[in-house]
């Protein structure tokens, strides 16, 4: 037991854990004990931000969107979020379902009907209840829920994933500052950043649970007559927290992954039924036109501050949305980063920004346009009245207009519950990682602690009426975070440029591998035809590879460099040459299992550490550099050839270091 205790404590970051917990308790106590004072204070802060910093919020979000697109579409997009040889941890379907559930899921259900109708009834400019108001309502909804929102999530996730998986830094928010402050991210500055992220995440998830449970309560009242009240809502939060805890215990793959896949299936069914049972052709036409209108005005809307038409609408909608997305980005960004290892940045941008935005806009069209069509063209004015009075019942009142409305309403309630469970579960996962040096292999009690704390905060604020004040505080917190984010984006672009320069330098002309021995090519051909076993690769690495690395290291030591050769698991050998403060040179040889040509079992799971005797598999001796596997095999090479290849790679490394000076 004494040997395990330090290992358990290593998962726990006391300055971050205790300070964040203390700040949360004080903040909640303030909102609970003095709700009126807290509400007034935070509303004044919000008004100050809207009055004096709207231009800044608009500019920051525009910069983020431009940077994400430039990084994804330029040569920088070829960089992988992880070592070069690593494959994605999750298939595209599971990956998309999880990031979508964490990023937008519950918002689509709550605002899919309500927001377009509210914009239609109260447009920022022009008359209400007109065709132009309807067209403008959908453009504004697209604007708030489209590319800008997902770009904010994507840039934070990209920064965290890149520095964690590419540079072996902790998967926490502090790592985003590494290009600017270096090793100081492991000190008080880094602690403060992670504490800020924890407080923002817990408050954000707690307020969402508190507000969202209103929709669950309204849905159950609509279906089963369950009373609407704080007592019922507290029970619903408790049930949601228990379900989230079960999901936490099951783990990411069996918990969040499965629930996210379930909800995406339910969402697809609900979306398809609204399209099929509604005005199908009208909705398809509306989507195409909405998307075109959105693209045609996206630049104007991005920078529009209504300076020539002063209105309170901007502060009540766009600025609040931009602040909300930024305040949520540490939580959603870290979660997306956690599930995105192994993807290229270009693939990441497509999957984490463009595709989710497109699906979001499709959802908003089918639900929002259908609701506006009912009010504008079918005379269902009471739907608008219900939305204006209580947004939480908007979805269920909308579904009442379709056949099998009770079934659809039940599916909607189930979706809301599952989205809440995944939000609480992923929130607990993120907060636990932030408080544990970025690790997720922590003791189970830590994850359960954060899950219950989020639920307890939501209940306390719901009963005390402090949800609105804490939500406002979270949005206002986006102001200092946005400054940190801009600095981190600069650091990311700088690091990516160096990474791409290194990729280019690796392809610089070098001396070819020579083979003075006339039988070398015959030996290599024979080896290629035989397709080696794992034991033969182990023998080759031990007899030829390791001595080659040791000879190279000895030559470097003669020139005054520190060079070491180490042997790891599965006969992996690695040479490291130190270059002071500059990047070290790494050259390693590692066995790699590979399917034989024309195998009958293309889906076979490969294991680099063992040979199961299968006739479908052979093994290679792959070269690994600092960036990971280079996907070429040196099995059967002579010692001279390996040494020549090492010199070639070392020349490329020196060329890369030269570009940095």
N, C-alpha and C positions, 0 to 999 in steps of 0.2 A: 504494500500500500504506500509506503514511503517513496517508492520509485515513481508511482503514478501521479502523486500529488503535484510535483512541479510541472508535469506535462499538462495537467488540467488547468493549472494556474496560467500557463503560457497561452491558453486560449482566451484569456480574460485580460482586458486592458483597464486596470483600476481607475486611472485618471479620467478616462472617457466614460466608463460605466457609471461610476458613482456621481460624477459631476452632472452628466446628462440626466440621470434619475432625479438628482436634487433639483436641477433647473425645472424639470417637468412638474415635479410636485409643487414647487413654488408658483409656477405659472398657472397651474390648474387651481391651486388654493386661491390665488388672486382673482381668477375668473369666477370661482364658486362662491367665495366669501363676499366679494364686492362686485357682483355682476354688472350693476349699473355703472359704477365707476370704470370698470374695465371696458365696457362697451363704449362709453363716452371717450375714453382715452384713445382706444384703438381706432374709433371712427374719425377722431380728429387727426390721427396720424395718416389714416387713409386719405382723408380730404387733402392733407398737405402734400402727399405723394401725387395725387391726381392733379392738383392745381399747379405744382411746380416741377414735377418730374415726368409728366406724360410723354413729353418729347423724348426723354431718355429711354423710357420703356419701349417706345415705338422703334427707336433707333437700334437698341440692343437686339430686339427680336429680328429686325431686318438683317442685321449683321450675322446673326446666328444662321438664318435661313440661307443667306448667300454663301457663308463658309461651308455649310454642310453640302450644298450642291457642288461647289467648286472642288472640295476635297473628294467627294464621291465620283465626280465625272473626270477629274484630272488624273495624271499619272500617280498621284498619291493614293488613289483608290485601290491600287494593286497590292498595297501592303496588307499583310494578314494580321488579324488580331490574335496573335499567338505565334509559336514557332512555325517555320515553313512547312514542316511535315505533318502538322496536326490537322485532323479532320474535325468538322463541327460536332459538338457533343449531341446535338438534337437535329432531327430531320426538319425540313422546312415547315411542315404542317404543325408539328408540336411547338416549334420555336415561335411561329407566328401566333398560335393560339395563346401561348403564355404571355408574350409581350403585349398582345392586344388586350387581354384580360386585365393586366396590371395597369396599362396606360389609359384606356378609354372605356372599358366595358360598361361600368355602371352609369357613366355619363350619357351614353347613347340611349339607355332606357329612360332616364330621368328627363333628358332634354330633347330627345328625338322628336317628340310632338310639341313640347312646351316652347322651346326657343323659337322655331320658325313662326309659330302662331303669335308669340309675344312681339316679335319684330314686325309681323304683319299688322298687328293691332296698334303698335306704337313705334313707327319707323323714326329714325333719327332726323330725316328730312322728308318733306312731302306729306300727302294726305294719307290717312288710314283707310283700309278697306278697299283699296283699288288694285288693279292688275299690276301697276308699277310697284305698289307696296309689297305685293306677293313676290314679284321678281326680286326686289331688293332684300326681302326677308331671307330668301334662300341664299343669295350671294353672301350676306352677312353671316349666316350660319356656317356656310362653307369656309368663310374667312376665319372664323373663330375655332373651328374644329379640323381644319385642313392641314396644309403643309407646315404652317408656322408652329402649331402645337407639337407635331411630331418631330420637327427639326430641333426644338428645345430638348426633348427627350433624347433624340439621337446624338446630339453633340456631347451631352454629359455622359451617355453610355459609351460613346466612342473614346472619349478621353480616358475614362476609367478602365475600359477593356484594353486599350492600347498600352498604357503604362503598366498595367498589372500583368498581362499575358506576354507582352513583348519585352518588358524590362524588369520583370520579376518584383514589382512593387506590390504592396498590399492592395487588395480590391476594396479600397475605401476612398472617400472623397479627398483626403489629404494628398493622395498620389497625384492628383491633377496639378498640384503646385510644384511638383518636383523639378521641372525645367527652370523655374524661377528661384527657388530657395534651396534646392539640393537636399542634402541629408537632414536639414532642419525640419523636413516634414515629419520626422520621427520624434520631434520635441514638442514644446508647448503650442507652437503655431499649428502643427498637425492635429494635436489633441483638440484645439479650439474649433477647427474646421469640422472634424468628425462629430463633436458635440453639437454644433450648429445643425448638422445634417440629421442627427438623431432626433433632436427636439422638433425640427420641422417635419420629419417623417411621422413621428408619433402624433403630433398635433393634426397634421393633414389627414392621416388615416382615421383618427378618432373623430374629427369633425365630419368626415365623409360617412362614417358609420352612423353617427348621430343623426345627420340629415337624411341619409338613405333609408334608415329604418322607418322614417315617416312614410316612404313610398311602400315599403313592405306592409306596414300597418294599414295603409289605405287600400292596398291590393287585397289583403285578407278581409278587410271590412267589406269591400266590394263583392268578394266571392262568397264569404261565409258569415258576414255580419259581425265579425270580431270587433269589439269596441275600439275606438281610437282614443288613446290616452297614454300618459307617461308610464303607467304601470305595465301595460302591455308592451310598450316600446323597450322598457328595461329588460323584460323577459326575452324579447327578440334579440337584443344585443348580447345577452348572456348565451342564448342558444347559438348565435352566430360565432361567438368567441369559442365556445366548446367545439363546434365543428371545425373552426380554424385550427384549434389546438390539435385535434385529431389529424388534420391534414399535415400539421407541423411534425407530429410524431411519425407519420408515414414517410415523410421526406419529399424532396422536390419532384422526383420522378413519379412516385405513386400518389402524391398529394396534389400539388398545384398543376402538374402536367395533366393528370387525368381530369381534374375538375375543369381546367381550361378547355380541354378537348370537348368535354360534355357541353360546356356553355357555347362554344363555337357551333356545335351541331344544332343546339336549340335555337341559337340566333339565326342560323341559316334557314331553319324550318320556318321561324316566325317571319323572317324577311321575305321568303318565297311566297308564303301564304298571303301577306299583305299585297304583294305584287299580283298574285294570281286572282285573288278575290276582289281586288280593287280595280281601278281604272288602269289596266295593264299598259296599253299603248300610250296613254297620257303620261304615266310615270316614267316610261323609258324615254319618251320625248323630253320630259322635264329634266331628267338626269343629264342627257346630252347637252341641253341648253344651259342648265345650271353650271355644268362644268365649264362650258365655253365662256359663259359670263364671268365666272370666277377667274379663269385664266386671263381674260381680257382686262380685268380691273385689279388684278392682284398687286401690281406696283402702286397704283393709286391708293388702294385700300391700305397697303402696308404703311405708307407714309402720311396718310390722311389724319390730321389732328383737328379738323373742323375749325381751323384758325379764323376762317372768314365767315363761319356760321357757328358762333359759340353755342354749345349745347352740353347739357349734363350727361347726355347719352354715352359719350366716349368713356367717361370715368366709371359709369355704371355697368359697362359691358366690356369693351375691348381691353382697357387697362387692367380691369379686374381679371380677365382671362389671362392676359400675358403674365400678370403677377402670380396667378394661381398655377399656371403651367410651370413657371420657373421655380416656385416654391415646392412643387411636387417632383421636380426633375432629379434631385439627389436620390429620392426613393425609387422612382421608375427607372431612372438612368442606371443606377447600380444593379437593379434587378435584371434589366435588359443585358447589361454587361456580363452578369453572372451566367446567362444562358447563351451567350454569343461567341464563346471562345472557338476559334478555328475558322471563322469566316473572314473573307477579305473585306476591306472597308467599303468597296463598291457594292458588294453583295449585301453588306450590312445596311448601307444607306437605302438601297432598294427595298430591303425587307423590313427595316425598322422605321422608314419614313414614308416612302412613296406608296407602297402597297397598303399599309394600314390607313393612310390618309384617303386613298381611293375607296376602300371599303367603308370607312366612316362617312364619306360623302354620299355613297350609295344608300346607306342606311338613312341618313338625314333626308335625302330626296324621297324615298319611299314612304317614310312616316310623316315628315314635315309637309311635303307637297300634298299628300293624301288629306291631311288635316285641313290645310288651307283650301284645298279643292272642295271639301265638305262645307266649309264656311262661306267661301266666295261664290261657288257655283251651285251648291245644293241647298243653301239657305239654313245650314245647321249652325245658327248663331249661338246656341247654348253651349256648344263646344268651346267657343272663344270665351264665353263668360266663365266657364268652369276653369279653363287654363288661367285666366286672369285672377281668379279667386284662390286657386290651390293647385300649384304645379304638380304636386305629388300624385294627384288622381287623373292628370291629363292623359296618360297612356291608357289607363283602364277605360276612361270615358270614350277614348278614340276607338279602342278595340270593340266596344259595345256596338259599333256601327257595322260589324262584320258578322257573317254566320259563324256559329260555333264560338261565340265571343267568350263564353266561360272557359272553354278549353284554352283559348289563346291567352286569356288573362291569367290562368293558372300557370301556363308556360312562362309568361312574363314574370310572375312572382317568383317562380323557381329560379329563373335566370338572375333576378336581382339578388336572391339569397346566395346563389353560388358565386356571383361576382363579389359580393361582400366577403364571403369566406376566403376567396382567393386574394382579395385586397388585404384582409387582416393577416392571412398566412404569409404572403409575400412581404408585407410590411414588417412582420416579425422577423422574417429571414434577413431582410436588409438591415434592420436595426441591430440584430445580433451580430452580423458581419462587421458593421461599423464599430461595434464595441469590443471586437475580438480580433483586431489586426487583420481584418479581411477574411478570416477563416470561417468556413461553415461546418467544419467537423468538430463543433463544440459540444459540451455536455448538454443533454436534452433539457435539463432544467433551465438553462439560459434561454433557449428558444421559447419554452413554455412561459417563462417569466415575462418576456416582452409581449407575447400574445395576450396574456391576461392584463398586462399594464395598459395596452391599447384599449381593450374593452372597458377596463375600469375608468380610464380617462373619459371615454365616450359617455358612460353612464353618469359620472359625476357632472359633466358639463350639461348633459341633457336635462338632468333634474334641476340644476341651478340656473338654467337659461343662459349659460355662458358660451354656447356653441358659436354664436354670431361673432362675439368679440375675439375668440381664438382663431376663427377663420380669417377675420380681418388682419389679425396679427401675423398669421402665416403669409398672407398676401403681401403685407408690408415688408416682411423679411426678405422678399425677393429683391429689394433695392440693394442691400449690401452684397447679396449672393451674386447678383448680376455682374458686379465689378470683379469678383473672384472668377466668375465664369469667363469674362472677356480675357483676363490674364491667362487663364488655363487654355483657351483657344489659341492664343498666340504661341504658348509653349508647345501645344500639340502640332501646330503647323510647322514650327521650327524643327521638332523632333522627326516629323514625317519627311521633311525635305532631306534631312541627314540620312534617314533610312533609305529613301529612294536613291540618294547618291551612292550609298554603299551597294545597293543592288546593281547600279550601273557599273561601279568599279569592279564588281566581281566578274563582269564580262569583258574587262579590258584585255587586250592581246597579251598572252604569256607564252613562254616557251612550251612547245608541245612535248608530250611524254614520248621519250625515245625508247627504242627497244633494240639495243645493239646485238643482243643474243638472237641468232636466227630462229631459235625454236620457241621464243617467247610467245609469238602470235599463235603458234600451234597449241601451246599449253593453255592459253587463254580460251581459244576456241573449244578445246576439249572440255575445259571446265564449264563453259557456257552450255554446251550440249548435255553435260551430265546433270546440271541443276543440283547444287550441293545440298546436303543435309545440315541441320543445325550443328551437329557434332563436328562436321568438316569446317564450318564457318568458325566455330569456337577454336579449333585447332589452328586455322589460318591466322586469326587475330592474335593468338598466343605466340605462335612461332614466327610470324612475319610482321604483323601489324604493330604489336607492342614494341619489339626491338627497333622498328623504324622510327616510332615516336620517341623512344629513348635516345636514339642516335641523334635525332634532330634537336632534342632538348639539350643534350650534351654540347652540341655545337653552339647553341644559343648561349649557354652558360659561359663558354669560352669567350664570347663577345660581351660579357658583363650583364646579360639579362637573367632574370629569375624565371626559370622554366621547370615545370613539374609534370610528371606523367602519373595519372591515377587510374585505378581499375575499379569499376563499379559493378552493379548487379548485371547478371546475364552477360558477363565477359565484355562489358562496355569499357573501352580504354579511351582516355582523353588526355591530350596535351594542352597545357595552358602556358602562354608566354605573357608575362606582365609588362605593361608599358606605362608604369607610373599612374598618373591621373587619367590617361587615355584608355580607350577600350582594349581589353586584353584579346590576344589571338587564341582562339579555341579550334582544335582539330581533333575529332574523335572518330572511332570506328565502332559500329553497333550492329548486331545481328538484326535482320528484318525479315519477317515471314512474307512470302509473296505467292500468289496463285500462279500455277503453271499455265502456259498457253493452252487454249482450247479446253479448259477444265470443265468438267460436268457439274461442278458445284460452285457457281459464281457468287453465291451468298454466304459462303463458308466464313465463319468468324475466325480471324487469324490471331495467333498468339506468338509474339516475338520471343518469348522466354522458354517455350517448350515445343518439342517436335512430337506430334501425336502419331507419326508414322503414316500420315495420309498421303496418298499418291497425287493429291491435288496441289500440294504445297512444296515449295523449295525455299531456301534461305539465301540472303545476300549479306555482304559486309558493307553497309552504307556509311558514307561520310557525313559527319555532323559538324557544323560550325556553331558559332554563338547563336545564330538565328534559328538553329534546328537542323533537321535532316535536309540534305541537298539532293536527294533522290538520284544518286548515282552509286554504282557498285564497284568496289575495288577487289572483290574476291578473285584470287588467282593472280593478282599483280605481283611483280617481284618487289623486293625491298627498294631497289633503285627507283622503280616507277612510283611507289608510294611516296618516297622522299621527294621526287620531282614534283608530284602533285601537291605535296605540302608546301614546297617552295612557291609553286604557282599561287596557291591560296594565300600564302603569307604576303606575296607581292601585291595581291589584290587588297589585302588588309592594309598594307602600308599606303597604297594609293587612296584608300578610303580615309585613313587618318590624315593624309596630306590635304584632302579636300576640306577638312574641318579646321585647318590651321589658318 
